[in-house]
Amino acid sequence: MRRIRAAETFGIEVAGVGFNLERMIERSRAVAGQLSGGVKLLLRRAGVEVLEGSARLISGGAVDVIDATGTHLVAASHVIIATGARPRQLPQLPFDGNRIWSYKDALQPRSVPDSLLIVGAGAIGLEFASFYAALGSKVTLVEAQPRILPEADEEVSAFLATAYGRDGIAVRTSVRLQTAEVGPEGVMVRIAQVGRSEELHVTHVLVAVGLAGNTEGLGLEHTGVQLHGSEIKADAWGATADPRISAIGDVTGAPMLAHRASHHGIACVERIAGLGSGSNLREELVPSCTYSHPQTASVGWTEQQAARVGRAVKVGRFPLRGNGKAVVIDEAHGFVKTIFDASTGELLGAHIVGPDATELIQGYAIAAGLESTEQELIGTIFPHPTLSEAMHESVLAAFGRALHV
């Protein structure tokens, strides 16, 4: 929508821009179904037997599976729990699928809300804020922490807050939710911020305050598995306190990301298969991506994390307005930030805000995984004209060698 509305910038005339919400949802569900079907096909090809039902661990490491035909006992020497997570609820705003949404409800709306309050400004909240604002909703984003995307580098959070304001999204931080009343026409929410309270009247509320691991009803009391809240304690190879039981992915806690879960699963199976130590889940190398406008992506430490552990650092920053490709595509709002150990040149962290940030970050993830220093990155040839050149320039800037600023 944004690109179409900006088409005149490129000399392209487009008339009658609109959208068909029903068709949008149909396509999104069709794509999800296609991908799910692809996974089922891969399982069949690999000879994996799939039982669809609810499962519960019983003594001895066996599992009871209950489906439409009854209860089936499945025994195995190893059991992997990969039950994922679900949206957290707030007592003042229980999900009803009508006025109070979880992210699942927001994926299949009956209509575009006239006004939408999003509670929680993490990745999920930011992504839906961008989406619904682009479709014309009046969006208000509230966050209990002092800044949006609280886990991100502070410069990233500040840039995003400005960008969202520019897109007409109202951003409120350090907010405490007091009360909420659902009525026939919408929702009245009272919030407290900096010693004052305020009433917000909106047609819909999206609660995006994080996820909780799906551990209830699994029969964990019959095992030695330990919990931390709703999450299973597991190491980088998926091992739990019970040698028979492993756990992977979202049910083991943050960051709750699909690519982390996939890597965790591979590491777990390699360990069980006896392939030496195999790969393992290195949390510091898990890229974090937010598919908002603008996009953000990061890997490794923030500048604040490096400071907390006492690391002396060199920091490079490069604005996208100095990148030819970003200027050409008229998306020069953003920057690349890199953080290096001042003495060894080790890449400690990288942060990108702007177009295709979620695609670009893998370059830094590979470099960090290979334990690259600034020397290898400075010596790498980046193609022109590309957005990736800004990644090179940020590295150069950290060592006083930037060329285009």
Stockholm file with secondary structure:
# STOCKHOLM 1.0

chainA/1-405         MRRIRAAETFGIEVAGVGFNLERMIERSRAVAGQLSGGVKLLLRRAGVEVLEGSARLISGGAVDVIDATGTHLVAASHVIIATGARPRQLPQLPFDGNRIWSYKDALQPRSVPDSLLIVGAGAIGLEFASFYAALGSKVTLVEAQPRILPEADEEVSAFLATAYGRDGIAVRTSVRLQTAEVGPEGVMVRIAQVGRSEELHVTHVLVAVGLAGNTEGLGLEHTGVQLHGSEIKADAWGATADPRISAIGDVTGAPMLAHRASHHGIACVERIAGLGSGSNLREELVPSCTYSHPQTASVGWTEQQAARVGRAVKVGRFPLRGNGKAVVIDEAHGFVKTIFDASTGELLGAHIVGPDATELIQGYAIAAGLESTEQELIGTIFPHPTLSEAMHESVLAAFGRALHV
#=GR chainA/1-405 SS CHHHHTGGGGTCCCCSCCCCHHHHHHHHHHHHHHHHHHHHHHHHHTTCCCCCSEEEECGGGCEEEEETTEEEEECCSCEEECCCEEECCBTTBCCCSSSEECHHHHHSCSSCCSEEEEECCSHHHHHHHHHHHHTTCEEEEECSSSSSSTTSCHHHHHHHHHHHHHTTCEEECSEEEEEEEECSSCEEEEEEETTEEEEEEESEEEECSCEEECCTTSCGGGSCCCEETTEECCCTTCBCSSTTEEECGGGGCSSCCHHHHHHHHHHHHHHHTTCTTCCCCCGGGCCEEECSSSCEEEEECCHHHHHHTTCCEEEEEEEGGGCHHHHHTTCCCCEEEEEEETTTCBEEEEEEESTTHHHHHHHHHHHHHTTCBHHHHHHSCCCSSCTTHHHHHHHHHHTTCCSCC
#=GC SS_cons         CHHHHTGGGGTCCCCSCCCCHHHHHHHHHHHHHHHHHHHHHHHHHTTCCCCCSEEEECGGGCEEEEETTEEEEECCSCEEECCCEEECCBTTBCCCSSSEECHHHHHSCSSCCSEEEEECCSHHHHHHHHHHHHTTCEEEEECSSSSSSTTSCHHHHHHHHHHHHHTTCEEECSEEEEEEEECSSCEEEEEEETTEEEEEEESEEEECSCEEECCTTSCGGGSCCCEETTEECCCTTCBCSSTTEEECGGGGCSSCCHHHHHHHHHHHHHHHTTCTTCCCCCGGGCCEEECSSSCEEEEECCHHHHHHTTCCEEEEEEEGGGCHHHHHTTCCCCEEEEEEETTTCBEEEEEEESTTHHHHHHHHHHHHHTTCBHHHHHHSCCCSSCTTHHHHHHHHHHTTCCSCC
//
